[in-house]
Amino acid sequence: MIPNNFISIEDACSKRDEIKKNGKTLVLTNGCFDLLHAGHVYSLSQASKLGDYLWVALNSDSSIKRIKGLERPIINEIERAYMLKSLSFVQQIILFDSMTLEKEIEILKPDFYVKSSDYNLDSINLLEKTALSKANTKIEFVDLLKGKSTTDLISRIKSL
């Protein structure tokens, strides 16, 4: 059986306090990471270079269904968390069930928040952007690997 690899927001707060106390930096990113692929791994690797600890807020199965439709996710949240936590540069996984991440941002107050370069300051969710501003969090964008997306991967599989 695959172990549960996410921590509660309460445990995350305690760990965040310890990180701050030790003068280290926290990088937060988020996503579905359904059908983990090289593009995901590349972006996460780039994000991890921005600070001392990379934490991933992972969309729950139910939030993905609301965002992407009833046929998704393809890989369940336990397995997605397991794969992400297996990456040497990912230290923590926090599961979230909402459509946006503003509550977690307000609580965790990361030093950096990272999105891939298909986003920009104008396309980040306004509630998240407001929370990031209140938390004094620096927003960074990391490069994508061209042609590497879950949508492309699903299309290729369907065409076989």
URVENZI-V801944 format. One line per field, one symbol per residue. psi: psi as a letter, one per 30 degrees, with the letter a starting at -180 (. if undefined). A space follows every 50 residues. Layout:
psi->???
This chain:
psi->kklkgllleeeeeeeeeeeeegglkkkkllaehkikleeeeeeeeeefff aekjkkjkkleeeeeeeflffllekleeeeeeeeffkfgjelkkkkflfl geeeeeefilekkkllgfllfffkkeeeeeeeeefhkkklkllljkgjle eeeeeeeff.
